[in-house]
């Protein structure tokens, strides 16, 4: 299962990086500055996108920063790739789920679908709490291990509740429109 999750996480990040490039943010420095994405995550994503022919490198700019330009293959991948992520459902990683919801808005222009996706993410978090509660065992031996396990379980439940609430707040806060076509048109590029 970790392999599938890792591959999926790379896929949502690759698509999100494509969306950022499509929006005019095109260097690892810009990804970090504008979106808070680390170069350690985005540079491998850019390498995968370059290898797949989804982006090409532009000329190095000031300070040697190389911009990236989305290719027709990248635009096609961006337009359709998010659908698979939605069909697979929320991953359980709140950052990844937020990226997917924003991809739904950016590439698909489907706000209600993005809202539904984040609400499913919130529900998945709450289901995880129920699973944690059903897995708890009480031991008659009082030890540091039992205290540790109990405190970690309580902490995990609190974090899951907070992430569930955050996903619901993000769903409510999604902008009414966020689409690649509208942004490219505003920038004067071909729709």
C-alpha positions, 0 to 999 in steps of 0.5 A: 500500500505505501507504494500506491500512496507514494505514487498517488502523492507524486501524481497530485503534486505533479499535477499541482506543479503543472497548474502552478506553471500554467498560472505563471509560477514557473521556478522552484523558488517561485513555488516555494515563495508563492505556494509554500512548496519545498524545492525538495518536493518540487524539483523531483516533480519538475524532473518527472514532468520534463521526462514525461514531456509535460513541461520544457525549460525556458531560458535561465532568468536572473540569479540563474533561475530556470523557468518552466513552460507547460507543453501541449502534452502537459496541458492535456495531462492537466486537463484530464489527470485530476479526474483519476485523483477524484475517482480514487477519493481522498488520500488521507493527507490533507495537503494532497486532498487540498491540492486535488480540490484546487486542481478540480477548480483550476483544470475542471472549473467544478467548484461543487465537486471540489467542495464534495471532495474536501467534505469526503476528506473530512469524513475520512478523517472522522472515520479514522477516529472511529477506527482508532477507538475500535482498536484501543485495548485497555491493559491491566498493566500500568506501564510507560508503554500504556501511557505512551500508547494512550497519549498518542491515541488521544493526540491522533484523535485530536489531530484528526478532528482538527484536520476534519474541521480544517477540510470543511473550512477549506471547502467553504472557503473555495473561491467561486471560480478558479480556472486555467482558461480564465487566467490564460485569457486574462494574461493574453494567452490562447484559451 
